Amino acid sequence: MPYPTEHAARIKQPGSFQADSFRRVTLATGISAIMGKLKGSSSMTLQAYRFDRKKFTAAQAKKWLADHKVKPILFEPASNEEANSNIRKAAGK
């Protein structure tokens, strides 16, 4: 499911991880890594990258991934829910 404020690049399926083991780590301005413990493991593993939509377009996020030789299993651009919500408010709906 796309996030309204972030582009998401999935590296590993979230179901492969222990529940409640996820942590967010800031890598650079506008870029975060989601880390967690794989089931049966005690060390942290990268699950996904997240890109702030205010700092990165979807194309820029994909370029960053390619430049860093990251091949996600799924890339989801930020949803337009936030923008659609503002349009509905402005229209009085």
C-alpha positions in Angstrom: 0.0 0.0 0.0 1.6 3.3 -1.0 2.3 5.9 1.7 1.0 9.4 1.3 4.3 11.1 2.2 7.0 8.6 1.2 8.2 6.6 -1.8 8.9 3.1 -0.7 11.5 0.6 -2.1 11.0 -2.9 -0.6 14.1 -5.0 -0.4 12.7 -7.9 1.6 9.1 -9.0 2.4 8.0 -7.7 5.8 6.5 -11.1 6.7 10.0 -12.5 6.8 10.7 -10.4 9.9 10.0 -10.8 13.6 7.0 -8.7 14.8 7.9 -5.5 16.6 11.6 -5.6 15.5 11.4 -2.8 12.9 13.4 0.4 13.3 13.8 3.5 11.1 17.4 4.8 10.6 18.0 8.1 8.9 20.7 7.7 6.1 20.6 11.2 4.7 18.3 14.1 4.4 15.0 12.7 3.1 16.2 9.0 3.0 15.5 6.4 5.7 16.2 2.7 6.0 13.7 0.4 7.6 15.6 -2.3 9.5 14.3 -5.4 11.3 15.3 -8.8 12.6 14.6 -11.7 10.3 12.7 -14.6 11.9 15.2 -16.7 13.8 17.9 -14.0 13.6 19.3 -11.7 16.3 20.9 -9.2 13.9 19.3 -6.3 12.0 18.7 -6.6 8.3 17.6 -4.0 5.8 13.9 -4.4 4.8 13.1 -1.2 2.9 14.2 2.3 1.9 11.9 5.3 2.3 12.2 8.6 0.4 10.5 11.8 1.6 8.2 12.9 -1.3 8.9 16.6 -0.5 12.6 16.0 -1.2 12.6 13.3 -3.9 10.3 12.7 -6.9 9.7 9.0 -7.6 12.2 9.3 -10.5 14.8 10.8 -8.2 14.3 8.0 -5.7 14.7 5.3 -8.4 17.8 7.0 -9.6 19.3 7.0 -6.1 18.6 3.3 -5.8 20.2 2.6 -9.2 23.2 4.8 -8.4 23.7 2.7 -5.2 23.1 -0.6 -7.1 20.0 -1.4 -5.1 17.4 -3.5 -6.9 14.1 -3.4 -4.9 11.6 -6.2 -5.2 8.9 -3.5 -5.2 8.9 0.3 -5.7 5.8 2.2 -4.7 5.6 6.0 -5.4 4.0 8.1 -2.7 0.2 8.0 -3.0 -1.7 11.2 -3.9 -4.1 10.8 -0.9 -2.7 13.9 0.8 -3.1 15.9 -2.3 -6.6 14.4 -3.0 -7.7 15.2 0.6 -6.6 18.8 0.2 -8.6 19.1 -3.1 -11.7 17.6 -1.5 -11.4 20.1 1.4 -11.0 23.0 -1.0 -14.1 21.8 -2.9 -16.1 21.5 0.4 -16.5 17.8 0.2 
